Amino acid sequence: MDTVQPQAIPVAVRPPLKWAGGKRQMLSVLAEHYPPVFDRYLEPFLGSGAVFFDLLNTGRLDGRTTRLADVNPDLIGCYRTLRDRPAAVIRELARLERQYRTGGAACYYDVRDRRFNPQRAALLARSGSAARFARAYPASLAAMLIFLNRTGFNGLFRLNRQGAFNVPAGRYDDPRICDEPHLRAVATALGRSGVSITLRGFEATLAQARLGDFVYCDPPYAPLSRTACFASYTADGFGAEDQLRLRQAVVSACERGAYVVVSNSSAREILHAYGTEQARDAGLVMRRVPARRAINSKASARGPVDELIISNVTRAEDPRARLYAVRPRMVRAKPRRAAVDALAQA
């Protein structure tokens, strides 16, 4: 088991960014699927990090290695820069907030079109790769990303086909932009010993999952309808083939003995993907939960819908979860399903 020394966080930490599909409103339901005991924590689709911060705030990550990853280089670059240079990010963000209080939406578009996109494009051209781009992300870009996230429409991160950020301004009376104590608490949380933040695809992260690890996956959702589709977190998007690749990576992680929780829409393709015999044999169970969708091109379509929680830990109190929590080091193989079911019924 990988262990690290726990470090105190002064206050409960909330996510620093709003993100499409963020899970703050679903945390109480998701928590029912947290395994009671686990080794490392892995999150391949970091986004706002709502589940990471929830686990952190409740002490479940104390002494545990945590691997956070995402394929979005702006997101990873922003988090790393906030972690490593919080004072510089806060200074830049406070300046942007003062300008916004005077200029409003005009300030937003000036930051988006004349500052953020040109500076971002120049850095990407100089870097030559997404990995070097994320490593070189400056405090000015990190502050602008937080600013655009806080003042843009629904906190979206969306790129057009040319790779430019194109989210319109939001309609907020008094948005919270620069909350210095909160940002410093986030920086402390991300800088804890044992926490890594990596630019990496979901398959590479899930391939690292091993016996006793806890993995939470919150991918871009499969659309319930054409107008509900939103997967432009990167210029490449996230389509049906990606959903199937994710399903296979999740099944493989389950077969290696990891605890896995996946959030997704209740779209037919997801019900089919995780309703296969292979998924069932891996212990994956689908649960419908009500949730509210805030992203749709039609306002009338934003409202309560069913989402799916897919997990091989159906409830935290599941006897099988307690069985897997007891892992003698000399035993490497995952217990056979028949034996697990027999013990669960005993």
C-alpha positions in Angstrom: 0.0 0.0 0.0 1.3 3.5 -0.9 1.1 5.7 2.1 1.8 9.4 2.6 1.7 11.6 5.7 -1.7 13.4 6.1 -1.6 17.2 5.9 -4.2 19.4 7.5 -6.4 21.6 5.3 -7.6 24.7 7.3 -11.1 24.8 5.8 -13.4 22.7 3.7 -12.3 23.1 0.1 -14.7 23.5 -2.8 -13.8 23.2 -6.5 -12.0 26.2 -7.9 -13.7 26.0 -11.3 -17.2 25.4 -12.5 -17.3 22.6 -15.0 -19.8 21.0 -17.3 -21.3 18.0 -15.5 -19.8 19.0 -12.2 -20.8 16.7 -9.4 -21.3 18.9 -6.3 -25.0 18.4 -6.3 -24.7 14.6 -6.6 -22.0 14.1 -3.9 -24.4 12.6 -1.3 -25.5 9.9 -3.8 -22.0 9.3 -5.1 -20.8 8.9 -1.6 -23.0 5.8 -1.2 -20.6 4.1 -3.7 -17.3 5.1 -2.1 -15.6 1.9 -1.0 -15.2 1.9 2.8 -11.5 1.0 2.5 -9.2 1.6 -0.4 -5.5 2.1 -1.2 -4.9 4.8 -3.8 -7.4 7.2 -5.4 -7.3 7.8 -9.2 -9.4 10.3 -11.1 -8.9 10.2 -14.9 -11.4 13.0 -15.8 -10.5 15.6 -13.2 -12.8 18.5 -14.4 -13.8 20.5 -11.3 -12.5 17.8 -9.0 -15.7 17.7 -6.9 -15.3 14.1 -5.8 -11.6 14.6 -5.1 -12.4 17.6 -2.8 -15.2 15.7 -1.2 -13.0 12.8 -0.3 -10.3 15.2 0.9 -12.7 17.2 3.1 -14.0 14.0 4.7 -10.6 12.7 5.5 -10.8 9.7 3.2 -7.6 10.7 1.4 -5.5 11.0 4.5 -2.3 9.0 4.1 -3.2 7.9 0.6 -1.6 8.5 -2.8 -3.9 10.5 -5.1 -3.5 10.6 -8.9 -5.5 13.3 -10.7 -5.5 13.4 -14.5 -7.2 15.0 -17.4 -6.6 15.4 -21.1 -7.3 19.1 -21.1 -4.0 20.9 -21.1 -5.5 24.2 -20.0 -7.2 22.6 -17.0 -4.0 20.8 -15.9 -1.9 23.8 -16.5 -4.2 26.0 -14.5 -4.3 23.6 -11.6 -0.5 23.2 -11.5 0.1 26.9 -11.7 -2.4 27.6 -8.9 -0.7 24.9 -6.8 2.8 26.2 -7.5 2.3 30.0 -7.8 -0.9 30.9 -5.9 0.2 34.4 -5.1 0.9 35.3 -8.7 -2.4 33.8 -9.9 -4.4 35.7 -7.2 -2.6 38.9 -8.0 -3.5 38.6 -11.7 -7.1 37.5 -10.9 -7.7 40.4 -8.5 -6.7 42.8 -11.3 -9.1 41.2 -13.7 -11.9 41.4 -11.2 -11.4 45.1 -10.8 -11.5 45.6 -14.6 -14.7 43.5 -14.8 -16.5 45.5 -12.1 -16.0 48.5 -14.3 -16.4 47.0 -17.8 -18.8 44.1 -17.4 -19.4 42.0 -20.5 -17.1 44.2 -22.6 -14.3 43.3 -20.3 -15.1 39.6 -20.6 -14.8 39.7 -24.4 -11.7 41.8 -24.3 -10.1 39.2 -22.0 -11.3 36.3 -24.1 -10.5 37.6 -27.6 -7.6 40.0 -27.2 -5.7 38.5 -24.3 -6.5 34.8 -23.5 -6.9 33.3 -27.0 -3.9 35.1 -28.5 -1.6 34.4 -25.5 -2.8 30.8 -25.4 -2.2 30.3 -29.2 1.3 31.8 -28.9 2.2 29.6 -26.0 0.9 26.5 -27.8 2.9 27.4 -30.9 6.1 27.8 -28.9 5.5 24.7 -26.8 5.0 22.3 -29.7 3.1 19.8 -27.6 0.2 19.7 -25.2 2.5 18.4 -22.4 5.0 21.3 -22.7 2.1 23.7 -23.1 0.6 22.6 -19.7 4.1 22.7 -18.0 4.7 26.3 -19.2 1.2 27.6 -18.3 1.8 31.1 -16.8 0.0 32.7 -14.0 -1.6 35.2 -16.4 -3.2 32.5 -18.4 -4.3 30.6 -15.2 -5.9 33.7 -13.9 -7.7 34.5 -17.2 -9.0 30.9 -17.3 -10.4 31.2 -13.8 -11.9 34.6 -14.7 -13.5 33.4 -17.9 -14.8 30.3 -16.0 -16.4 32.5 -13.3 -17.9 35.1 -15.7 -18.7 33.0 -18.8 -21.9 31.2 -19.7 -22.5 28.3 -17.3 -18.8 27.9 -16.5 -18.2 26.1 -19.8 -14.9 25.3 -21.3 -15.5 25.0 -25.0 -13.1 25.2 -28.0 -14.1 25.8 -31.6 -12.6 23.8 -34.5 -9.7 26.2 -34.6 -8.9 25.5 -31.0 -10.0 28.9 -29.7 -12.1 29.4 -26.5 -15.5 30.7 -27.7 -17.8 30.6 -24.7 -20.0 33.7 -24.5 -20.3 35.9 -21.5 -22.7 34.8 -18.7 -25.4 36.9 -17.1 -24.3 37.4 -13.5 -25.1 40.3 -11.2 -22.2 39.8 -8.8 -20.0 36.8 -9.7 -17.4 35.6 -7.2 -14.2 36.0 -9.1 -11.2 36.3 -6.8 -11.7 34.6 -3.4 -8.2 34.6 -2.0 -8.6 32.4 1.0 -10.4 29.8 -1.1 -7.8 29.8 -3.8 -5.0 29.5 -1.2 -6.9 26.5 0.3 -7.2 24.9 -3.1 -3.4 25.4 -3.7 -2.7 23.8 -0.4 -5.0 20.8 -1.2 -3.4 20.3 -4.6 0.1 20.6 -3.1 -0.4 17.9 -0.5 2.2 15.2 -0.4 1.1 12.2 -2.5 -1.1 14.2 -4.8 -0.1 14.3 -8.5 -1.7 16.3 -11.3 -1.0 14.8 -14.8 -1.9 15.5 -18.4 -2.9 12.0 -19.4 -5.7 10.2 -21.3 -8.1 8.1 -19.4 -6.8 4.8 -20.7 -3.3 5.4 -19.4 -4.7 6.4 -16.0 -7.1 3.4 -15.7 -4.3 1.1 -16.8 -2.5 2.0 -13.6 -5.5 0.9 -11.4 -4.7 -2.2 -9.3 -6.2 -4.3 -6.6 -7.7 -2.1 -3.8 -7.5 1.2 -5.7 -10.6 3.5 -6.0 -11.2 5.1 -9.4 -13.9 7.7 -10.2 -14.6 8.4 -13.8 -16.7 11.4 -14.9 -16.3 11.5 -18.7 -18.1 13.8 -21.0 -21.7 12.5 -21.1 -23.2 10.6 -24.0 -25.9 12.9 -25.4 -29.6 12.1 -24.7 -30.5 14.1 -27.8 -28.8 16.0 -30.6 -29.3 19.4 -28.8 -28.0 18.0 -25.5 -24.6 17.1 -27.0 -21.6 18.8 -25.4 -18.2 17.2 -25.6 -15.9 20.0 -26.7 -13.6 20.0 -23.7 -10.8 19.5 -26.2 -10.8 20.2 -30.0 -11.1 16.5 -30.5 -14.3 16.0 -28.5 -15.5 12.7 -26.9 -17.6 10.4 -29.1 -19.3 7.0 -29.1 -16.0 5.2 -29.8 -14.4 6.9 -26.8 -17.3 5.8 -24.6 -16.7 2.2 -25.7 -12.9 2.5 -25.0 -13.8 3.8 -21.6 -16.1 0.9 -20.9 -13.3 -1.6 -21.8 -10.8 0.2 -19.6 -13.2 0.3 -16.7 -14.0 -3.4 -17.1 -10.3 -4.2 -17.2 -9.7 -2.2 -14.0 -12.5 -4.0 -12.3 -11.1 -7.4 -13.3 -7.8 -6.4 -11.7 -9.6 -5.8 -8.4 -10.0 -2.0 -8.4 -13.2 -0.3 -7.1 -14.6 1.8 -10.0 -17.4 4.3 -10.0 -18.5 5.9 -13.4 -21.0 8.7 -13.9 -22.7 9.0 -17.3 -26.0 9.9 -18.9 -28.8 7.4 -19.3 -28.4 7.4 -23.1 -29.2 4.2 -24.9 -25.6 3.7 -25.9 -24.4 3.8 -22.3 -27.2 1.4 -21.1 -26.1 -1.0 -23.8 -22.4 -0.6 -23.2 -22.6 -1.4 -19.5 -25.4 -3.9 -19.8 -23.2 -6.5 -21.6 -22.3 -9.8 -20.1 -18.7 -8.7 -19.9 -19.6 -5.7 -17.8 -21.9 -7.7 -15.5 -19.2 -10.3 -15.0 -16.8 -7.5 -13.9 -19.4 -6.7 -11.2 -20.6 -3.5 -12.7 -24.2 -2.5 -11.7 -26.1 0.5 -13.2 -28.2 2.7 -10.9 -30.5 5.5 -12.2 -30.4 8.7 -10.2 -32.3 12.0 -10.8 -30.1 14.9 -11.7 -30.5 18.4 -13.2 -29.0 19.2 -16.5 -27.9 22.8 -17.0 -26.4 22.6 -20.5 -28.6 22.4 -23.5 -29.2 24.6 -26.5 -32.9 24.6 -25.6 -33.8 26.2 -22.2 -36.9 24.0 -22.0 -34.7 20.9 -22.0 -32.7 22.0 -19.0 -34.2 20.2 -16.0 -34.5 16.9 -14.1 -33.2 13.8 -16.0 -32.0 10.4 -15.1 -28.3 9.9 -14.9 -26.4 6.7 -14.3 -24.0 5.7 -11.6 -22.2 2.6 -12.7 -20.1 0.8 -10.2 -18.8 -2.6 -8.9 -19.5 -1.2 -5.4 -23.3 -1.0 -5.5 -23.4 0.4 -1.9 -20.8 1.3 0.6 -22.3 -1.3 3.0 -22.2 -4.1 0.4 -20.8 -7.2 2.1 -18.6 -7.8 -0.9 -17.0 -4.4 -0.4 -16.1 -5.4 3.1 -14.7 -8.7 1.8 -12.5 -7.0 -0.7 -11.4 -4.5 2.0 -9.6 -7.4 3.8 -6.7 -8.2 1.5 -3.9 -10.4 2.8 -0.7 -9.3 1.1 0.1 -12.9 0.1 -3.1 -13.1 -1.9 -2.8 -11.4 -5.3 -5.7 -12.8 -7.2 -9.2 -11.3 -7.0 -11.6 -13.7 -5.2 -13.8 -15.7 -7.5 -17.3 -14.4 -7.9 -19.0 -17.6 -6.7 -16.9 -17.5 -3.5 -17.7 -13.8 -2.9 -21.4 -14.3 -3.5 -21.4 -17.3 -1.1 -19.7 -15.3 1.6 -22.0 -12.3 1.0 -25.0 -14.5 1.6 -23.6 -16.2 4.7 
